[in-house]
């Protein structure tokens, strides 16, 4: 599942009335200066919710592949995804979260992208042809010295090891692109939606390329 690459078939472009509604009802302070800009809104169903959609707002005037994202209930109520875990936990409590072996990797990618650390998202590397991963990431080396392993050489897709009814959780392993580093991580995803990183192993640090994807619009300085 590509969370933000809106040209995939799972994404549908919606009318400007949705953008107008967000500007009027949620009134996000970082979007209001862009009211007269050409903001496009895309929507997709999420495979682990029965009644929740993901909205992604994009604008050519925003820098660094910025996306403004919301979870939208089928009834229209919205939760801004701002980098904190609280909106996702609220959605999990209010919506019909349904995790299984077929969609738990998608949920892991979703949660790790939208719950941020100091260096940005914990980007789950689901596939090597991910259009949002910088092209030079795969051949990068520590400090750009051209020595040592590359992400391309170390790549392996996320793996579901088991589902454990005793602990109500799934155990997975995945590669994580975080800040300017590549990690191997073991993750426990609980049936109710909480996630615990139980082990992380830095594979390459000080890469010359970083994972960013801001969720808030930075004002343009004139």
C-alpha positions in Angstrom: 0.0 0.0 0.0 1.4 3.4 -0.9 0.2 5.9 1.7 0.9 9.1 -0.2 1.5 8.3 -3.8 -2.0 9.4 -4.9 -1.8 8.3 -8.5 -2.4 4.6 -7.6 -5.8 3.1 -8.4 -6.8 3.0 -4.8 -6.8 6.8 -4.6 -9.6 8.9 -5.9 -9.5 12.6 -6.4 -12.4 14.4 -4.7 -14.1 17.7 -5.3 -12.9 21.1 -4.0 -15.9 21.1 -1.6 -13.9 18.8 0.7 -11.0 21.2 0.8 -13.4 24.1 1.4 -15.0 22.1 4.3 -11.6 21.4 5.9 -10.6 25.0 5.7 -13.9 26.1 7.2 -14.5 23.4 9.8 -11.0 22.2 10.9 -9.4 25.6 10.1 -5.9 24.2 10.2 -3.7 27.2 10.9 -0.9 26.1 8.5 -3.4 25.8 5.6 -5.3 29.1 6.0 -2.6 31.2 4.3 -3.0 28.9 1.3 -6.7 29.3 0.9 -6.3 30.8 -2.6 -3.8 28.2 -3.8 -4.6 25.2 -5.9 -5.0 22.5 -3.2 -5.9 19.0 -4.4 -7.5 16.4 -2.2 -7.3 12.6 -2.6 -9.2 9.9 -0.7 -8.7 6.2 -0.3 -10.2 3.4 1.8 -7.9 1.9 4.3 -7.9 -1.9 4.3 -7.8 -2.3 8.1 -10.8 0.0 8.8 -14.4 -0.7 7.7 -15.6 2.9 8.0 -12.5 5.1 7.8 -10.8 6.9 4.9 -7.5 8.6 4.5 -7.5 12.1 3.0 -4.3 13.5 1.5 -4.1 17.2 0.6 -1.3 18.3 -1.8 -0.3 21.6 -3.4 2.4 22.4 -5.9 3.4 25.4 -3.7 4.3 23.3 -0.7 7.9 22.2 -0.3 9.5 18.8 0.5 6.6 16.6 -0.6 4.4 18.0 2.2 1.1 16.3 2.7 -1.7 17.4 5.0 -3.6 14.3 6.0 -6.8 13.4 7.8 -8.6 10.3 8.8 -12.3 10.7 7.8 -15.1 8.7 9.3 -17.8 7.5 6.9 -20.1 10.1 8.5 -17.7 12.9 7.6 -15.9 13.6 11.0 -12.2 14.1 10.5 -9.0 13.6 12.6 -5.9 15.5 11.6 -2.8 13.2 11.4 -0.2 15.5 12.9 2.7 13.2 13.9 1.2 12.3 17.3 -0.2 8.9 18.1 -3.4 10.3 19.7 -5.5 10.6 16.5 -4.8 7.1 15.5 -5.6 5.7 18.9 -8.8 7.7 18.9 -9.7 6.3 15.5 -8.9 2.8 16.7 -11.3 3.3 19.6 -14.1 4.8 17.5 -13.8 2.9 14.2 -13.9 -0.8 13.4 -10.2 -1.6 13.3 -9.8 -5.0 11.8 -6.3 -6.4 11.7 -5.4 -9.7 10.1 -2.4 -11.4 8.4 -3.4 -9.8 5.0 -3.4 -6.2 6.2 -1.1 -6.0 9.2 1.9 -4.8 7.2 -0.2 -2.0 5.7 -1.2 -1.0 9.2 2.4 -1.1 10.4 3.4 1.2 7.5 0.4 3.6 8.2 1.1 3.8 12.0 4.9 4.2 11.6 4.5 6.9 8.9 2.0 9.0 10.8 3.5 8.7 14.3 6.7 10.7 14.2 9.9 10.8 16.1 12.3 13.8 16.3 13.8 12.9 12.9 10.5 12.3 11.1 8.6 9.2 10.1 9.6 5.6 10.7 9.3 4.8 7.0 8.6 1.1 6.4 10.3 0.0 3.2 7.6 -2.2 1.7 9.1 -2.4 -1.7 12.1 -1.2 -3.7 10.1 0.6 -6.3 8.4 2.9 -3.8 8.0 6.2 -5.7 8.4 8.3 -2.6 11.8 6.9 -1.5 14.5 9.2 -3.0 16.1 7.5 -6.0 19.6 7.9 -4.6 18.7 6.3 -1.3 19.2 2.7 -2.6 22.8 3.3 -3.7 23.8 5.5 -0.8 26.6 4.6 1.6 27.5 5.9 5.0 28.5 9.6 4.7 28.4 9.1 0.9 31.9 7.7 0.9 31.1 4.9 -1.6 32.3 2.2 0.8 30.3 -0.3 2.7 26.8 -1.7 2.3 24.0 0.0 0.5 20.2 -0.2 1.2 19.8 -2.0 -2.1 22.2 -4.7 -1.0 20.6 -5.1 2.4 17.0 -4.8 1.3 14.4 -7.4 2.3 10.6 -6.9 2.4 8.6 -6.8 5.6 8.0 -10.3 7.0 5.1 -11.5 9.2 6.5 -14.1 11.5 3.4 -15.2 13.4 0.1 -14.2 14.9 0.0 -14.9 18.7 -3.4 -15.2 20.2 -1.9 -15.5 23.7 -0.5 -11.9 23.5 -3.1 -10.7 21.0 -0.4 -9.5 18.7 1.5 -10.0 15.4 5.2 -10.3 15.3 6.9 -8.7 12.2 10.3 -7.7 11.0 11.0 -4.9 8.6 13.5 -2.4 7.4 12.9 1.2 8.6 14.2 4.4 6.9 14.4 7.0 9.7 16.1 10.3 9.5 19.3 9.6 7.6 19.7 6.0 8.8 18.5 2.5 7.9 17.4 0.1 10.6 16.3 -3.5 10.9 13.4 -3.7 13.4 11.3 -6.3 15.1 7.8 -5.0 15.7 4.9 -6.3 17.7 1.5 -5.1 16.4 -1.3 -5.6 18.9 -4.8 -6.6 17.7 -6.2 -3.3 19.2 -3.7 -1.2 17.1 -0.8 -0.4 19.5 2.7 -1.0 18.2 5.8 -1.8 20.1 9.3 -1.9 18.7 11.0 -4.8 20.5 14.3 -4.7 18.8 16.2 -2.3 16.4 19.5 -2.8 14.8 21.2 0.2 12.9 22.4 -1.1 9.5 23.7 2.2 7.9 23.9 5.5 9.6 24.8 9.0 8.4 23.4 8.5 4.9 23.6 11.5 2.6 19.9 11.4 2.1 17.1 11.7 4.7 13.5 10.7 5.1 11.3 13.7 5.6 7.7 14.0 4.2 6.3 16.8 6.4 2.7 16.7 7.6 2.6 20.5 8.3 2.9 23.3 5.8 5.9 25.5 6.4 5.3 29.2 5.6 7.1 30.6 2.7 9.6 33.3 3.6 9.7 36.2 1.3 
